[in-house]
């Protein structure tokens, strides 16, 4: 997959994060026209939501995977306990 595009026209997490950093730098520069500022703030809000959604989805996946690995390790440990020494 292209790093800039993931689901449809949405940017990847890395691209969204980079764009947010650029928007912040633009705002902090104080050189933005008021009309452009409103557009940038609106875009930043959309990017923040996208990043939060991706972070939450990733957290859920990681928790599921670690639970599965833990369960598998527990099952292996139980089998080892059942084998005669």
Number of C-alpha atoms within 10 A of each C-alpha: 7 7 10 13 14 12 8 6 8 13 19 19 21 12 16 20 17 13 16 21 13 14 17 14 11 14 16 10 9 9 9 13 9 9 8 11 16 12 11 19 15 12 15 20 13 14 21 16 12 18 20 13 13 14 13 12 12 12 12 12 12 12 12 12 12 12 12 12 12 12 12 12 12 12 12 12 11 11 10 11 10 9 7 5 5
